[in-house]
Amino acid sequence: MPQLNPSPWFAILIFSWMIFLIIVPPKILAHSFPKEPTPLNAQKAKTASWNWPWQ
């Protein structure tokens, strides 16, 4: 039964994780986004209490 022999499957597992952890993240992080978010205003919004006419 070939599935009981761990040597080729373990090597495939290690190589696939090496690809996912070493090669793929720098390629994904190298993408630039055309519209970077910019903060509009750092001031805190003024909140006023509500005046309920029926209380």
N, C-alpha and C positions, 0 to 999 in steps of 0.2 A: 504494500500500500504506500504510494508516494507521499500521501499527506502526513504520514507519521515521521518522515525524514525532515527534521527541522532546518537542515543546512541551507537549501536553496531559498526557502520561504523566509528564513531569518535575514538572509542577505538582502532579499527584496524589500523587506520591512525597513531595514537600516538605511538602504539607499533611498527609498522613497521619503523617509523622514529627513534625511540629509537634504534632499531637494526642497522639501517644504520649509525647512528651517534655515537653510543657508542661501539658497539661490532665489527663491520666490519673494521673500520680504523686501530685499533691496529693490527689486523690479517694481513692486507695488508702491513702495514709498517714493520712488523716483518720479511718479506722475505729478504733474502740476495741475492745479485747478484754476480755471480761467477767472473765476470771480471769488476772490478771497473775502471772507466776511470782515467788515470794518465796523468798529463800535461807533454808533451814531452820536451818543452823548453819554457821558459818564455821570451826569447829575441824577440824583435820586428824584423820582417822581413825587410831586406833592399830592398827598391824599387828604381829602377833607371828609369830615364826618357827614353822614346823611341826616337831614332833618325830616323826620317822618311826620306828616301833618296829622295823622290819626292817633298819635300816642300822647 
